[in-house]
Amino acid sequence: MTRDDTDTDDDASVIARSRAQPSLFAVTFDRHSRHIHRYLVRRLGPTSADDVLADTS
C-alpha cells in the first residue's frame, strides 16, 4: 500500500494501517500539519512554531 492509496481514507484507517507500515503515519501528519502550525504560531510565535513542528515530523 502506498501513500497515494490513502487519499480517500479517513485518519483512523490510515493510523490503523500505519501500525504495519509506519511510513503511512506521514499521511496524517501531512493532512494536519498546516493547521497545527497555524495554532503553534499563535501560541509560540513563528520561529518556535517552526521548531516544534519540525520536531514532530
C-alpha positions in Angstrom: 0.0 0.0 0.0 1.3 3.4 -0.9 0.6 6.9 0.4 -1.4 7.6 -2.8 -3.8 4.8 -1.8 -4.7 6.7 1.3 -6.1 9.8 -0.3 -9.7 8.9 0.4 -9.2 7.0 3.7 -10.1 8.7 7.0 -7.4 9.3 9.6 -8.4 6.4 11.8 -8.0 4.0 8.9 -4.6 5.4 8.0 -3.4 5.3 11.6 -4.6 1.7 11.9 -2.6 0.7 8.8 0.4 2.6 9.9 0.9 0.1 12.7 2.1 -2.4 10.0 3.6 0.4 7.7 4.9 3.2 9.9 5.7 5.4 6.9 1.9 5.8 6.4 1.6 7.9 9.5 3.2 10.7 7.4 -0.2 10.9 5.6 -1.9 12.0 8.8 0.9 14.4 9.6 0.7 15.9 6.1 -3.0 16.3 6.3 -2.9 18.3 9.6 0.5 19.9 9.8 -0.7 23.2 8.3 -3.4 23.6 10.8 -1.2 22.6 13.7 1.5 25.1 12.5 -1.0 27.9 12.5 -2.0 27.1 16.1 1.6 26.9 17.2 2.3 30.3 15.5 -0.5 31.9 17.5 0.7 30.3 20.8 4.5 30.4 20.4 5.4 32.7 17.5 6.7 31.8 14.1 10.2 30.7 14.9 9.3 28.4 17.8 6.3 27.1 15.8 8.7 26.0 13.0 11.0 24.3 15.5 8.2 22.4 17.3 6.6 21.3 14.0 10.0 20.1 12.7 10.5 18.1 16.0 7.3 16.2 15.3 8.0 15.2 11.7 
